[in-house]
């Protein structure tokens, strides 16, 4: 059983011994640390926290444990129930809360769950704040409030409706064009909260023909919940048999969006952000941001639209920090994560759907025709397993020396830009491995770059 405590929160598998996995003891331990960190940060006697969860089988247990712990720490809890991660993020500011906790393990399998921690802006906590919470959890030296100072619990309705209404207010979302296009849309919500959220959004946008699979929020995922092509064969078949114009797949907490074309083929998770960013830039030129492992196609279309493209270290919190620095109009990650600052600083599949459908409707093209107009790159992803005796940073330092004469970026591991493509190596924060990503103008070239690097690292080992 696994338990991983990091600067962004705590996640792990359910069950196991008291020292392993995500269990009531570990949940309460980190919920306490977050509560007392938040109280110290706010300096207030009354502190409010919004909580929401995806539909995982363990969600009710984790939710009740978190609620009880926060109340015992003198925190007022606003529980919005089943909710997407971006819905919780937006509810924090809407409710004028001091923080938030999302109970979700995102794309991990059903035996996982997690506490994702938010600040008063509804954004993931910073690295510095995360380290502070980890230290607080390790010390576990608390002065708990008396019975008269316990927190209060309240259920709050309407968070999803607020989220969708704010999306509809965006000047880029064209409900009329979407309605007139008479799209037929297929959806795979992998038996989580997207089963309610995505159809509600589509109906609000004027889509009348909606077909779906795995919409019931049972938490018993019908397939691996990561929205990758290998896991979306059912949606691909649905798109073809129902002759849908487009298919949308989301992960369990609805912050990642995968798109399928009208023939059932993948639009490409890397190209979700590319297409949406192209649409935004056509109306509001400016800067864009993606992480170092995302496709160069975003850079190309940004430059074509007269803007500047910037990269950040991998991780939503790093992308958001860079977006603030350069005042980006849009950004995100190549895993289907779209961040639109005018709505909020968080990955949001729902706003991605609204913007993509507006783009598709106004273009007058099919989904596959739209995809074909973008620069075509291909990616190859691999991992190198390391023994516990090997330090990944030592290996990465040797790679830097080996390619010292190339164009290097060492902000997050080592990225090497060369003629015909790039390679990015970075250590995993959760496993004893080095991840290797490569991109080029063909799949063969990308595979050659990635495997060549894997072989070089093997030689170094």
Residue pairs with C-beta under 8 A, 6 or more apart in sequence:
1 12
1 13
1 15
1 16
1 17
1 20
1 21
2 12
2 13
2 20
2 21
3 10
3 11
3 12
3 13
3 20
3 21
3 22
3 26
4 10
4 11
4 12
4 430
5 30
5 134
5 137
6 130
6 429
6 430
7 125
7 126
7 127
7 129
7 130
7 131
7 133
7 134
8 116
8 117
8 124
8 125
8 130
8 315
8 317
9 30
9 114
9 115
9 116
9 117
9 130
10 22
10 26
10 27
10 30
10 114
10 115
11 22
11 105
11 108
11 112
11 113
11 114
11 115
12 20
12 21
12 22
12 26
12 112
12 113
12 114
13 21
13 22
13 111
13 112
14 21
14 22
14 23
14 58
14 61
14 111
14 112
14 113
15 21
15 23
15 111
16 23
18 25
22 58
22 62
22 112
22 113
22 114
24 61
24 65
27 62
27 65
27 66
27 69
27 115
28 65
28 68
28 69
29 137
29 140
30 115
30 133
30 137
31 65
31 66
31 69
31 70
31 73
31 101
31 115
32 69
32 73
32 137
32 140
32 142
33 133
33 134
33 136
33 137
33 140
34 99
34 101
34 115
34 117
34 133
35 47
35 49
35 69
35 70
35 73
35 74
35 75
36 73
36 136
36 142
37 129
37 132
37 133
37 136
38 47
38 49
38 75
38 98
38 99
39 47
39 73
39 74
39 75
41 98
41 129
42 98
42 120
44 98
45 149
46 76
47 74
47 75
47 76
47 98
47 99
47 151
48 75
48 76
48 77
48 78
48 95
48 96
48 97
48 98
48 99
49 70
49 75
49 76
49 77
49 78
49 97
49 98
49 99
49 100
49 101
50 78
50 79
50 80
50 88
50 91
50 92
50 95
50 97
50 99
50 100
50 101
50 118
50 156
51 63
51 66
51 67
51 70
51 77
51 78
51 79
51 80
51 88
51 100
51 101
51 102
51 103
52 79
52 80
52 81
52 82
52 83
52 84
52 87
52 88
52 91
52 100
52 102
52 103
52 159
53 59
53 62
53 63
53 81
53 82
53 83
53 102
53 103
53 104
54 82
54 83
54 84
54 85
54 103
54 104
54 192
54 193
54 219
54 252
54 253
55 82
55 191
55 192
55 193
55 195
55 217
55 218
55 219
55 252
56 62
56 103
56 104
56 105
56 110
56 112
56 113
56 192
56 219
56 252
57 110
57 219
57 220
58 111
58 113
58 219
59 103
59 113
59 219
62 103
62 113
62 115
63 79
63 103
66 101
66 103
66 115
67 77
67 79
67 153
70 77
70 151
71 77
71 150
71 151
71 152
71 153
72 144
72 145
72 150
72 151
73 142
73 144
73 145
73 151
74 144
74 145
74 149
74 150
74 151
75 151
76 151
76 152
76 153
76 154
77 151
77 152
77 153
77 154
78 91
78 95
78 97
78 154
78 156
79 153
79 154
79 155
79 156
80 87
80 88
80 91
80 155
80 156
80 157
80 159
81 155
82 193
82 196
82 217
83 91
83 102
83 159
83 160
83 193
84 160
84 163
84 193
84 194
84 197
84 253
84 254
84 255
84 349
84 350
85 102
85 104
85 106
85 116
85 253
85 254
85 255
85 346
85 347
86 163
86 254
86 255
86 344
86 346
86 347
86 348
86 349
86 350
86 351
87 159
87 160
87 163
87 197
87 254
88 100
88 101
88 102
88 118
88 122
88 159
89 100
89 102
89 118
89 122
89 123
89 344
89 346
90 122
90 159
90 162
90 163
90 166
90 343
90 344
91 97
91 100
91 122
91 156
91 159
91 162
91 163
92 99
92 100
92 118
92 120
92 121
92 122
93 120
93 121
93 122
93 344
94 159
94 162
95 156
97 120
98 120
99 117
99 118
99 119
99 120
100 117
100 118
100 122
101 115
101 116
101 117
101 118
102 115
102 116
102 118
102 253
103 113
103 114
103 115
103 116
104 113
104 114
104 116
104 252
104 253
105 112
105 113
105 114
105 252
106 114
106 116
106 251
106 252
106 253
106 255
106 256
107 225
107 226
107 227
107 251
107 252
107 256
108 114
108 225
109 221
109 224
109 225
110 219
110 220
110 221
110 225
116 124
117 124
117 125
117 130
117 133
118 124
118 125
119 125
119 126
119 129
121 345
122 344
122 345
122 346
123 317
123 320
123 344
123 345
123 346
124 316
124 317
124 320
124 346
125 133
125 317
126 317
126 321
127 317
160 196
160 197
160 200
163 350
164 200
164 201
164 204
164 350
166 343
167 173
167 201
167 343
167 350
167 351
167 354
168 175
168 204
168 205
168 354
170 340
170 342
170 343
170 351
170 354
170 355
171 283
172 279
172 280
172 283
172 284
172 355
172 358
173 205
173 354
173 355
173 358
174 358
174 361
174 362
175 204
175 205
175 206
176 206
177 358
177 361
177 362
178 205
178 206
178 207
178 357
178 358
178 361
179 205
179 206
179 207
180 361
181 245
181 357
181 360
181 361
182 208
182 209
183 207
183 209
183 245
183 246
183 357
183 360
183 361
184 209
184 210
184 211
184 242
184 243
184 244
184 245
185 202
185 207
185 209
185 210
185 211
185 244
185 245
185 246
185 247
185 248
185 357
186 210
186 211
186 212
186 213
186 235
186 238
186 239
186 242
186 244
186 246
186 247
186 248
186 260
187 194
187 195
187 198
187 199
187 202
187 210
187 211
187 212
187 213
187 215
187 235
187 247
187 248
187 249
188 212
188 213
188 214
188 227
188 232
188 234
188 235
188 238
188 247
188 248
188 249
188 250
189 195
189 197
189 198
189 212
189 214
189 215
189 217
189 249
189 250
190 214
190 221
190 222
190 223
190 225
190 227
190 249
190 250
190 251
190 252
191 214
191 215
191 216
191 217
191 218
191 219
191 220
191 221
191 222
192 217
192 219
192 221
192 225
192 251
192 252
192 253
192 254
193 217
193 252
193 253
193 254
194 250
194 251
194 252
194 254
194 349
195 212
195 214
195 215
195 216
195 217
196 215
196 217
197 254
197 350
198 212
198 248
198 250
198 254
198 349
198 350
198 353
199 210
199 212
199 215
201 350
201 353
201 354
202 210
202 353
203 210
205 354
205 357
207 357
209 244
211 238
211 242
211 244
212 238
213 222
213 234
213 235
213 238
214 221
214 222
214 223
214 234
221 252
222 234
223 231
223 232
223 234
224 230
224 231
225 231
225 251
225 252
226 251
227 249
227 250
227 251
227 256
227 257
227 258
227 269
227 336
228 258
228 269
229 266
232 247
232 249
232 258
232 260
232 266
235 247
235 249
235 260
236 247
236 260
236 264
236 265
237 264
238 244
238 247
239 246
239 247
239 260
239 261
239 262
239 263
239 264
240 263
240 264
243 262
244 262
245 262
245 360
245 366
245 367
246 259
246 260
246 261
246 262
246 356
246 357
246 360
246 367
247 259
247 260
247 261
247 264
248 257
248 258
248 259
248 260
248 349
248 353
249 257
249 258
249 259
249 260
250 256
250 257
250 258
250 349
251 349
254 348
254 349
254 350
255 337
255 346
255 347
255 348
255 349
256 269
256 335
256 336
256 337
256 347
256 349
257 272
257 336
257 337
257 338
257 349
257 352
257 353
257 356
258 266
258 267
258 269
258 272
258 336
259 266
259 267
259 268
259 271
259 272
259 275
259 356
259 367
260 266
260 267
260 367
261 267
261 366
261 367
261 368
261 371
262 366
262 367
262 368
263 368
265 368
267 275
267 367
267 371
268 371
269 334
269 335
269 336
270 294
270 295
270 297
270 334
270 377
270 379
271 295
271 297
271 371
271 374
272 336
272 337
272 338
272 352
272 356
273 290
273 294
273 298
273 330
273 331
273 332
273 333
273 334
273 336
273 337
273 338
274 295
274 297
274 298
274 301
274 374
275 356
275 359
275 370
275 371
275 374
276 330
276 338
276 352
276 355
276 356
276 359
277 288
277 298
277 301
277 302
277 330
277 331
277 332
278 301
278 305
278 359
278 374
279 355
279 356
279 358
279 359
280 329
280 330
280 340
280 355
281 288
281 301
281 302
281 305
281 307
281 329
281 330
282 305
284 329
285 305
285 306
285 307
285 329
286 307
286 327
286 328
286 329
286 330
287 302
287 307
287 308
287 309
287 310
287 326
287 327
287 328
287 329
288 298
288 299
288 302
288 307
288 308
288 309
288 310
288 328
288 329
288 330
288 331
289 309
289 310
289 311
289 312
289 319
289 322
289 323
289 326
289 328
289 331
289 332
290 298
290 309
290 311
290 312
290 319
290 331
290 332
290 333
290 334
291 311
291 312
291 313
291 314
291 315
291 318
291 319
291 333
291 334
291 412
292 311
292 312
292 313
292 314
292 409
292 411
292 412
292 413
292 415
292 424
292 426
293 314
293 333
293 334
293 424
293 426
293 435
293 437
294 311
294 332
294 333
294 334
295 334
295 377
295 379
295 439
296 375
296 377
296 422
296 439
297 374
297 375
297 376
297 377
298 309
299 309
300 375
301 374
301 375
302 308
302 309
303 309
307 329
308 326
310 322
310 326
310 328
311 322
311 409
311 411
312 318
312 319
312 321
312 322
312 411
312 412
313 411
313 412
314 333
314 412
314 426
316 333
316 337
316 339
316 346
316 347
318 412
319 331
319 332
319 333
319 339
320 331
320 339
320 345
320 346
322 328
322 331
323 331
323 339
323 341
323 345
324 345
328 341
329 341
330 338
330 339
330 340
330 341
331 339
331 341
332 338
332 339
332 347
333 347
334 379
336 349
336 352
337 347
338 347
338 348
338 349
338 351
338 352
338 355
339 345
339 346
339 347
339 348
340 348
340 351
340 355
343 351
359 370
360 367
360 370
363 370
365 373
376 441
377 439
377 440
377 441
377 446
378 439
378 440
378 441
378 442
378 443
378 445
378 446
379 437
379 438
379 439
379 446
380 437
380 438
380 439
380 443
380 446
380 447
380 449
380 450
380 451
381 435
381 436
381 437
381 438
381 450
382 435
382 436
382 450
382 451
382 454
383 428
383 431
383 433
383 434
383 435
383 436
384 433
384 434
384 436
384 454
384 457
384 458
385 432
385 433
386 392
386 395
386 432
386 433
386 434
386 461
387 432
388 432
390 432
390 461
392 427
392 428
392 432
392 433
392 434
393 427
395 434
395 457
395 460
395 461
396 413
396 414
396 425
396 426
396 427
396 434
398 460
399 414
399 425
399 456
399 457
399 460
400 408
400 410
400 414
402 456
402 460
403 414
403 416
406 416
406 417
406 418
407 416
407 417
407 418
408 414
408 415
408 416
408 417
409 415
409 417
412 426
413 424
413 425
413 426
413 427
413 434
413 435
414 424
414 425
414 426
415 422
415 423
415 424
415 425
416 422
416 423
416 424
420 440
420 441
420 445
421 438
421 439
421 440
421 441
421 445
421 446
421 449
422 438
422 439
423 436
423 437
423 438
423 449
423 450
423 453
424 435
424 436
424 437
424 438
425 434
425 435
425 436
425 437
425 453
425 457
426 434
426 435
427 433
427 434
427 435
428 434
428 435
434 457
436 450
436 453
436 454
436 457
437 450
438 446
438 447
438 449
438 450
438 453
439 446
439 449
440 446
440 448
440 449
